[in-house]
Structure formats: structure tokens, C-alpha cells
Amino acid sequence: THFFQSLEIAKQINDTEKIATSLSTIGDMYLSKKNYAQALDYFNQALDLHSQLNDLGGLGFTYLKIGEILSKNDENNRSLEVLNTSLNYAQELNDLDLQARALSQIGKVYSNMGDYKKGIDFLKQSLLLALRINARPILQTCYQNLAIYYDKLGDSENAFVYFNLYMRQNEAIYTKESAKKIAEAQALYDFETKEKQIELLRKENEIQNLQANTRRLVNYSLIAGLFAVIIIVIGIYNRYRIKIKANYKLEQKNTAIEQQKKEIEQHRDDIQEKSTAIAEFNSQLTDSIRYAKRIQESLLPENKELRHIFPDSFIFYKPKDIVSGDFYWFNEVDHKTVIATVDCTGHGVPGAFMTVLANSLLNQIVLESKITDPNLVITLLDQKVQQNLHQNQINSSTTDGMDIALCTIDKTNFETQFTGAKLPLYYVHKEQLTQIKGDRFSVGSSQFKDKFFTTKKIKLKKGDTLYFCSDGFQDQFGGENNKKFMKTQFREMLCSLHRFSMEEQFNRINKIYYDWKGGTPQTDDILVVGIRL
């Protein structure tokens, strides 16, 4: 209603520029309601006026909106023509925000036409401009669409990376805007509620005072009635008049109080509506993280692949959050099997982002370069992590990285080589459980200048058992005194289980974990891998 009133006032004062602006605003309103026909009509009217005024900025914006409507009506070729016109005006004006929006919309149209690669190219151009001007809404749209289009192309790694960026952008917007809106809404509600309560108390006090005055007047009338009948009649008449006025005032005050009550209820409903919107935003954010989990799981080898190499084996894997910072990796190179468990910095979204980097680097080092020496694999992994996270730059304070236990097993003679970065290896040989500690350095982080990783060789035989694990199980709180499970109890558990089949070991570890944890929240990501040679 206000938009149409603004348009009428602009027409009355014959202000062409304001008329064009009002038409565009009404077009935007219809576009948000998905009434594309009405929206297109108002934007075309605005386009004529911007052309008369030679308003390049207005033309660029209007062409952008018309192109968006045409794409929603599946008129993709016409949409591309109009959007390119918008882009030309934006480039002529050097309007980076409008350029970023036009490029983003062009990328979306190409993707609607099935040309995802071209759509991705335009989205990346839009992304670069949005980063320059820190346009958060455009960044959010670009990250989301890039993740979707890479997933359409089957590129899970890039899809996961852009979903993480989209998710972080959402978190930043949510943290800043939602907290502000909640605080404003709560403050407004508290202030207005207190104001209404004070006003109600004041009104009640006035009513009580008015009633007290009425009683005094009645008493005076009764006393006066003792002296003369005339005075009694006059007193009764006066009392009647006063009572009528008092009732009238009381009715007015009750009406005002009822109106104020309705206003308070309306404010309460507004706050409930905002709470519902926040809950919906949280639901959308959770859905995005669950989609990221599906991408992360597609990068992990399946249990049946490990059983193909080692038929008697198990993987006990329990992320703390929807996505995990722990992961496992294994592959065969010639007659050797390389297997690793990795515990990345943190858990949840930050940890999961590191798992993608670690998985990609292990594939490069082992599968592409054919390097199987554990010492060399971890040394190269450490260097590549520092390079990718720019930790080798001067004054770098980034300490993100990972702990890893990595073994190379020669299947012809069961000779095993192990290198660990903080994580240990447990193995059972001749009914004896032995722990080999990892080196004291983590992979990544430049806080230690002279790192070195050592290889330990173990001569095993068929039937011996190897265990890899992160520190999540032993750090889990629980039990009667709500304490950590601890390393000693973890070793005792492995020692008591190694005689059973790997399937039975998995079932017993699962039961031990849940009996210990009880109702205590999970402390960290948990990963235990067992294989029998």
C-alpha cells in the first residue's frame, strides 16, 4: 500500500526519477511474491523512464531484474541477452556490485540450460568481484550454487569445498544478524511490556482514587440529607451526575486498557514470528551440513573395500557432529598396502574441511607419485599441508594440522613399516600386545622448525593383528565418576579382545563404548581400525 501511495505522490509532483524508482520497487515486490507477469509489467514501465532520463545505473538494475524474471519463465536465451545488456551498463559505470550480480545470474541461467561448466565460469567471475567489495549476500549465493553445480558434474571434492565456504558464510551472517535481531526484538518486547504494565497500574490507581472520591461524595450527601429534604434531593441528583461521569470515564479507561492489551499481544505475535524464522534458518543450515556429510562420506573408502584386502577387519567410526575431523585412508601400490588413520585439528565443519585436504594430498603422494615409505609420505604430507595453508610464510600464526598413524604392509612377507605423527600403532604378536608411539610432531604447523619423522620396521606373521586409532575413544568421559576412558584402559580393552574375530571385536567395542558413555555427550570424533593379517 505504501509503495503505491509513494508512486501516486511522485506522479502528482511530476518527478520522473522518483516515478521510475517507485515502479522498480513495486516490481521487486511482485517478484518476491512470484507474480512474474505483474513484476515484468512494472519493470518495463521503469525501463522506459530510465531510458528517457539516460540513467545508466537504473537501466543496468532494471535489465538485471527483467533477465531474472525471464529465466524464471524458462526464456533462457532472451534472459541471457537482457543480462548481458545489464552487465555492459555495469562495466561502463564500473559498478562492481551490479557486475557481480549480473555475472552470478548469467551463470545460473547457463546452469539452468544444462551447461554447468560455463555456469561455473561466470559464478567464479562474480565470486572474485564479490570478494573485492565484501558483498556477503552475493558471496553466499555464489558459494551455494558452485557447490550444487560441481555436485551435478560429479566433482565431490570441489562441491564439498564450496559447501564449507557457503556454510561458513551462513554462520557469519547468522551470528551477526540473528543475534542482533533477537536482541532488538527482546529489548523492544521488554521495554514495551514494562511500559504497558506501568500504564495499567497507573490506570488502576486512578480508578481506585475515583471510586474513593465517589464514596466520599455519597457520605457527604447522606450527612447533608439529615439537615434538609431539599439538600437530600440535590445531593442525590449530584451523586447521580457524578456517577454517570465516573462510569463514562471508567468505560473510556477500560477501552484504552483493552486496546493496550491487544497491542501487547500483537508484539508477542511478532516476536513469535521472528523466532519461527530463526528456527527455519537453523533448519536450512543443518540441511546444508547434512549434504556436506554425504559428500565427505563419498570420499571415504567403504568397509567392503578394506575387507577385500584384509577379510578379517573392522572400522569403528563415530563422528561427534554431522561431519567429522577423523578419517581413514588405504590403497594398494604394487604388492604393498598403505593404510592410515588421521585426526585433523578440531571436529565438525573445520575438521571436515581439513579431511578433504588430507585425503587429496595422500592420493597425490601415494597413488600418483607411487611413494610408499611411511617416513617420506608423512614428511611430504607435512610440507604440502604447510604450503596449502600458507603456514611457511613469515609471521604465520596458523597451527592447523593433523595427527596421523601410517603403515606400509608388504603382503608377500608381512613386513610392516610404521611412522606416526603423535598417533600410535598397536599390534599383537605371539599373544603379546605392543604399542609403538608416534613422533612428537604433528603434520602441518610451522611452530617446530626442525621436524623429523622416523620409520619403525616390524616383522609380523599371518594371524597377527594391527590396531589404528585416534584419541577420541580414550578421551571420552563416562563411567560412574564421569572420567576419561584413558590410554591404559584402552590398551587393556584391546588386549582382552584380540583373540576374537574382528566382527565380534567390533560388536564388543561398540557395547563397551556405549556402556561407558551412558548419557554423557560425545567428547570428540572416534575412530578405531583393526586388521588381522
Salt bridges, closest charged atoms under 4 A:
ASP15 OD2 - LYS18 NZ 3.16
ASP28 OD1 - LYS65 NZ 3.23
ASP55 OD2 - HIS50 ND1 3.23
GLU75 OE1 - ARG78 NH1 2.74
ASP97 OD2 - ARG101 NE 2.90
ASP151 OD2 - ARG294 NH2 3.76
GLU192 OE1 - HIS267 NE2 2.36
GLU199 OE2 - ARG202 NH2 2.64
GLU199 OE2 - LYS203 NZ 3.02
GLU206 OE2 - ARG202 NH1 2.57
GLU206 OE1 - LYS253 NZ 2.69
GLU263 OE1 - LYS196 NZ 3.13
ASP269 OD1 - ARG268 NH2 3.50
GLU297 OE2 - LYS293 NZ 3.78
GLU302 OE1 - LYS304 NZ 3.63
ASP312 OD2 - ARG532 NH1 3.20
ASP321 OD1 - LYS320 NZ 3.76
ASP321 OD2 - HIS347 ND1 2.99
GLU332 OE2 - LYS411 NZ 3.98
ASP382 OD1 - LYS451 NZ 2.80
ASP410 OD2 - HIS335 NE2 3.49
GLU431 OE1 - HIS498 NE2 3.01
GLU431 OE1 - ARG499 NE 3.30
ASP439 OD1 - LYS456 NZ 3.57
ASP464 OD2 - HIS429 ND1 2.66
ASP475 OD1 - LYS484 NZ 3.97
GLU504 OE2 - ARG508 NE 2.83
ASP515 OD2 - LYS511 NZ 2.73
